[in-house]
Amino acid sequence: MDILNKVKSFREEENSLKWEGTFAEYLAIVKERPEVAQSAHSRVYNMIKSHGLTEKNGHKLYHFFGEEIFGLETSIERLVEEYFHPAAKRLDVRKRILLLMGPVSGGKSTIVTLLKRGFEKYSKTDEGAVYAIKGCPMHEDPLHLIPHELRDEFFEEYGVRIEGSLSPLNTMRLEKEYNGRLEDVMVERIFFSEDKRVGIGTYTPSDPKSQDIADLTGSIDFSTIAEFGAESDPRAYRFDGELNKANRGMMEFQEMLKLDEKFLWLLLSLTQEGNFKAGRFALISADELIVAHTNETEYASFISNKKNEALHSRIIVMPIPYNLKVSQEERIYEKMIRESDMTHIHIAPQALRAAAIFSVLTRLEPPKKQGIDLVKKMRLYDGENVEGFNQIDVEELQKEYPNEGMNGIDPRYVINRISSAIIRKEVPSINALDVLRALKDGLDQHASITQEDREKYMNYISIARREYDEIAKKEIQKAFVYSYEESAITLMDNYLDNVEAYCNKNKIRDTLTGEEMNPDEKLMRSIEEQIGISENAKKAFREEILIRLSAYARKGKRFEYNSHERLREAIQKKLFADLKDVVKITTSSKTPDESQLKKINEVVARLIDEHGYNSISANELLRYVGSLLNR
């Protein structure tokens, strides 16, 4: 019953938004809220903007796409700033077809779907409200009723520009139903809906021989010709084509470049002139965003055809490459798994990361910059700190290959292989090794992978395995170290005492003997070396730690174990290095004694409670790291 109550509430809310009135009453709304008369391009831009944005490192991150599109911030920013924004300002860009071009499963369809769903929701808000002539199959803009001769005066009074002419059907209705009194024409609020074919249209090419342009522009209703007397009577015409129904909103063309030439010319007329030809009528005005998508191969074929040269300048191509950030690739897999029937399967932490490392490596181009290999490039792209390199280096790497990310392994392949791993293992838990093994086995079955690429990808799986080995060690390291947290805090306090004495050129007093000693250089270096602090960099690092200590002291706060990320990592690594023998013995012992068993149980519990493992994957990780340490 709860769901039925919610349905009832939803229905009541939908009904409360409905509005109907005369054109004169509609003009009063336009006077008060001119945004109701905005163009389709302006509406989509304001819709995106209404969700907010964040500026980071000079780039704009649009929240509208944030929970569905991962790792394509630069492409999205370009799409919004170079197409939607100028188009909303009525610049010439709006007279172009927007073509999203990129590899399969790269996010093109998701972007279009987001725009459609966003349009549907936005039309139910006050800012996104849309009004149309009541009873019009094309949801025509009521302002088309204003005669062309009066539009300049209308702009001066209302601040709204009117583009387009009244459709043949509504021209006839104005005369026959309203006796030319446009102020009496009924207007209603409409709500975009792809399912109901209101303001959103979709067209998918079929066999070229059976493609019918009537699917886009509507067709004659022969059953009514006897009643109305002629094919040129608009009442004898079905204005039910996709372009008719998409008026005021957006029109999606899937695989647009597969369309017959006559379809493309129709689209160009619509975008360039804002109208299209249908039946035996004058040109029909339409205001809609035309968005299409295609892959790189189709686009290359289209560009190489001389017959299409006139079309090139009338299409805005927006490349949508694969994501190149490991952390964002993980999010893509998590989203795809949430939307699947695999949610009951436990996927061990870091398993998706191992897959993401492999995928991203297949998409990266080998760096030309000296001192950077593919793995360092991968880490820099993901925002990790790589000693000796900074954000400027990242920007230089990105400029080396402007089209980077247009090739490689697609996310669907990875999810398919994870599914295969689940089925093969027949247990409710899989780990990173299961995933990497499945990815490797699937390369032979991937039809589009060449022998050369297969060999290269096998190498990337090996790299992903090595990266995972380090991650696995760190996972166990953290779990073991937390079991020895007191030791970690004692080690840190000892290090801080020595750093303070070193920076202030003081001696250290032994707490037991009272003897004064020089700072313990060996201890400090044994910790600093764990995170790659060189001999030359040690002084700067220690001074940085002392400044942080002083800052905490000034605020009356205690410098804790977690107060400095890199120092915490160094302490953990040092402690783990000292504990490595304990870990080896504990994990490799076939018959652990009581003490060892207690440590194992502590670590497993920590992995389950704080790191997202279950008992199966935690024990598998423990055994695997034990085997790594014993090699």
C-alpha positions, -999 to 999 in steps of 0.1 A, spaced: 0 0 0 29 23 6 39 23 -30 3 30 -40 2 60 -17 34 73 -33 19 69 -67 -12 88 -56 10 116 -42 31 117 -74 -1 119 -95 -15 147 -74 18 166 -76 18 162 -114 -18 175 -116 -10 205 -94 16 217 -120 -9 217 -149 -20 251 -162 -43 263 -189 -53 297 -200 -57 322 -229 -28 337 -248 -36 370 -231 -31 353 -197 1 336 -210 15 370 -220 12 381 -184 33 350 -174 59 360 -200 60 396 -187 67 383 -152 90 354 -161 106 358 -195 125 326 -191 94 306 -200 99 318 -236 136 307 -238 149 286 -267 156 249 -265 194 255 -264 190 281 -236 168 257 -217 193 229 -218 222 252 -207 202 267 -178 191 231 -168 228 220 -166 237 252 -147 209 249 -123 226 218 -107 256 239 -98 293 236 -106 326 235 -89 358 252 -101 389 231 -96 424 238 -110 409 263 -135 384 238 -147 346 237 -142 330 205 -129 293 204 -137 273 186 -111 245 177 -135 268 150 -150 286 142 -117 269 110 -106 267 93 -140 297 104 -160 331 97 -146 365 109 -157 353 130 -186 353 164 -169 374 181 -196 351 167 -224 320 178 -205 334 212 -198 342 217 -235 307 205 -244 290 230 -221 313 259 -227 319 255 -264 284 244 -275 256 248 -250 267 282 -235 272 301 -269 241 283 -283 221 296 -254 233 331 -262 218 327 -297 253 326 -313 258 308 -346 268 276 -328 231 268 -322 227 264 -360 249 233 -359 242 196 -353 260 185 -322 278 152 -329 293 133 -300 321 111 -314 340 85 -295 346 48 -289 320 22 -279 308 23 -243 326 56 -238 296 75 -224 280 91 -255 246 75 -250 248 82 -213 253 119 -219 223 120 -242 201 100 -218 211 124 -190 200 154 -211 167 137 -219 159 128 -183 172 162 -172 148 179 -196 119 158 -183 126 169 -147 134 205 -155 101 210 -174 84 203 -141 102 232 -123 93 269 -123 125 278 -140 121 252 -168 84 256 -173 73 252 -210 40 264 -225 25 255 -258 -6 262 -279 -32 238 -266 -41 209 -290 -10 214 -312 7 181 -320 40 200 -323 36 218 -289 41 250 -308 55 281 -291 25 304 -284 46 335 -293 45 324 -329 10 339 -328 25 374 -327 26 388 -363 61 394 -377 53 431 -381 48 435 -343 78 414 -331 103 443 -328 78 462 -306 72 430 -286 109 426 -280 112 462 -268 83 457 -243 90 421 -232 127 416 -238 120 383 -257 130 376 -292 105 356 -313 119 333 -340 98 311 -364 64 313 -380 31 299 -370 26 264 -383 1 257 -411 -22 238 -387 -23 266 -361 -27 292 -388 -59 275 -399 -70 269 -363 -65 306 -355 -89 316 -383 -115 288 -380 -116 282 -342 -107 317 -329 -119 340 -357 -84 355 -358 -85 366 -322 -51 354 -311 -57 367 -275 -83 340 -271 -61 311 -283 -58 285 -255 -24 278 -241 -13 250 -217 17 240 -198 35 209 -212 59 185 -196 86 169 -216 84 131 -218 102 107 -242 76 80 -235 47 103 -243 66 119 -272 65 154 -259 95 176 -266 119 146 -269 124 125 -300 147 96 -308 155 82 -342 175 51 -350 185 43 -386 171 12 -401 178 -6 -434 186 23 -459 160 8 -483 132 10 -458 141 44 -442 112 67 -447 115 105 -442 79 105 -429 93 89 -397 108 124 -391 83 148 -407 49 131 -404 27 119 -432 -7 124 -449 -37 108 -433 -54 94 -464 -85 84 -444 -93 122 -438 -87 135 -474 -124 128 -483 -135 148 -453 -111 178 -458 -109 177 -496 -72 181 -503 -38 167 -492 -27 203 -486 -52 208 -458 -31 206 -426 -60 188 -409 -54 159 -433 -18 156 -422 -3 137 -392 22 159 -375 36 129 -357 71 125 -370 100 126 -346 110 161 -355 74 173 -349 72 157 -315 107 169 -305 99 205 -311 107 228 -281 131 202 -267 157 178 -281 161 153 -309 185 123 -306 199 107 -337 216 74 -329 244 65 -354 235 96 -374 261 90 -401 244 58 -412 214 80 -423 205 83 -460 218 116 -475 183 131 -478 178 128 -441 211 147 -434 200 176 -457 167 177 -438 186 181 -405 208 208 -419 178 228 -430 164 224 -395 195 235 -377 206 262 -401 173 278 -409 151 266 -379 126 249 -402 119 218 -423 97 208 -452 67 185 -447 39 176 -471 25 203 -493 29 231 -468 51 261 -463 83 255 -442 75 244 -407 94 261 -379 109 240 -351 131 249 -321 150 218 -310 185 207 -300 198 182 -325 223 158 -309 237 128 -326 264 103 -318 287 80 -338 320 61 -335 354 72 -349 354 47 -378 320 60 -391 331 96 -387 364 90 -406 345 74 -434 320 103 -435 348 129 -436 367 111 -464 336 112 -486 338 142 -509 300 143 -513 297 153 -476 320 183 -477 291 208 -474 279 191 -442 313 192 -424 311 229 -415 276 225 -402 283 199 -376 300 205 -343 321 175 -334 327 169 -297 351 140 -290 341 118 -261 371 96 -253 374 69 -227 381 79 -191 418 79 -183 417 80 -145 419 48 -126 398 60 -96 370 72 -120 372 39 -139 365 21 -106 334 42 -102 322 33 -137 324 -4 -128 307 1 -94 279 19 -112 275 -9 -138 275 -36 -111 249 -17 -91 227 -17 -122 232 -54 -127 221 -86 -110 256 -91 -95 250 -70 -64 247 -101 -41 283 -111 -51 311 -99 -28 338 -83 -50 369 -79 -28 382 -43 -24 409 -35 -49 396 -61 -74 379 -34 -95 410 -12 -91 432 -39 -106 408 -41 -136 407 -3 -138 445 -2 -139 446 -26 -168 418 -8 -187 434 27 -184 468 13 -194 453 0 -227 440 36 -234 471 56 -227 497 65 -253 534 60 -245 547 93 -230 574 112 -249 584 132 -219 617 120 -204 616 103 -170 580 92 -173 569 57 -181 533 45 -187 527 37 -150 539 71 -138 517 87 -164 487 67 -152 493 78 -116 498 115 -126 465 114 -146 448 101 -115 460 129 -93 486 109 -74 519 125 -62 548 113 -83 581 127 -70 597 151 -93 566 159 -113 536 184 -109 504 196 -126 524 214 -153 539 180 -163 504 165 -165 492 193 -188 523 188 -210 515 150 -212 479 157 -222 491 180 -250 513 152 -265 483 133 -277 451 155 -282 430 124 -291 443 102 -264 416 78 -250 399 70 -283 412 34 -283 416 7 -257 395 -17 -237 359 -6 -230 341 -9 -196 315 -34 -209 343 -59 -217 356 -57 -181 321 -61 -166 315 -91 -190 347 -107 -178 339 -101 -141 305 -118 -148 325 -147 -163 348 -149 -132 317 -150 -109 301 -179 -129 333 -198 -132 343 -196 -95 307 -205 -83 313 -188 -49 298 -156 -35 331 -138 -35 358 -129 -61 391 -111 -58 415 -92 -79 434 -123 -91 401 -138 -103 393 -106 -122 427 -103 -139 426 -140 -148 392 -135 -164 405 -104 -183 434 -124 -196 414 -154 -207 389 -131 -225 415 -115 -248 414 -145 -272 376 -141 -275 376 -103 -282 370 -100 -319 384 -65 -324 418 -71 -307 447 -77 -331 476 -101 -323 498 -71 -317 473 -55 -293 468 -89 -276 505 -91 -268 506 -55 -255 475 -61 -234 490 -93 -219 519 -71 -207 494 -46 -192 478 -74 -173 512 -83 -158 517 -46 -149 483 -45 -133 492 -77 -113 524 -61 -101 505 -29 -91 480 -51 -73 508 -70 -54 519 -37 -39 483 -27 -31 477 -61 -14 509 -57 7 497 -22 18 463 -36 27 478 -62 50 504 -37 62 477 -13 73 457 -41 90 488 -55 108 500 -20 118 467 -11 133 470 -41 154 502 -26 167 489 10 169 506 17 202 539 8 186 532 31 157 524 61 180 556 54 201 577 53 169 562 85 157 567 103 190 604 91 190 608 104 154 592 138 163 615 143 193 646 136 171 633 159 143 627 188 168 662 184 182 677 182 147 660 214 134 667 234 166 703 221 167 697 207 202 706 174 220 682 147 231 681 136 267 678 99 273 647 93 295 663 65 314 699 76 319 695 114 316 724 114 292 725 140 264 728 126 229 728 138 193 695 132 173 693 97 161 701 101 124 698 64 117 663 62 131 651 93 112 665 81 79 651 46 83 616 62 85 621 88 58 635 63 33 603 44 34 586 72 14 615 80 -9 629 111 10 664 115 -4 694 126 16 692 160 0 655 164 7 656 153 44 662 188 59 632 203 40 610 174 50 620 176 87 614 214 87 580 208 71 571 184 99 583 210 126 562 238 110 532 215 111 540 206 148 542 244 157 509 251 138 491 225 159 507 238 191 496 274 184 460 262 179 462 242 211 457 209 192 477 177 197 497 164 167 482 130 162 493 99 143 471 109 113 480 146 113 505 143 85 496 118 56 531 112 43 546 108 78 519 83 87 526 63 56 564 63 64 557 51 100 534 24 87 559 12 62 588 12 87 567 -7 112 556 -32 86 592 -37 74 601 -45 110 570 -68 113 576 -85 79 591 -116 95 561 -118 119 537 -115 89 556 -142 70 556 -166 98 519 -159 107 505 -162 72 526 -192 61 524 -214 91 502 -244 84 496 -250 121 498 -216 137 502 -215 175 478 -197 197 497 -164 195 499 -165 157 462 -175 154 453 -145 176 472 -122 152 456 -137 121 421 -133 136 429 -97 146 441 -89 110 411 -107 94 387 -88 117 403 -55 108 401 -62 71 364 -71 75 354 -42 98 374 -14 83 385 -23 48 354 -38 32 365 -75 29 344 -105 39 359 -136 57 366 -154 24 384 -125 6 402 -114 38 417 -149 43 425 -151 6 444 -118 8 463 -129 39 474 -161 22 484 -143 -10 505 -117 7 521 -144 28 531 -162 -4 545 -129 -19 566 -122 12 580 -158 12 592 -156 -24 
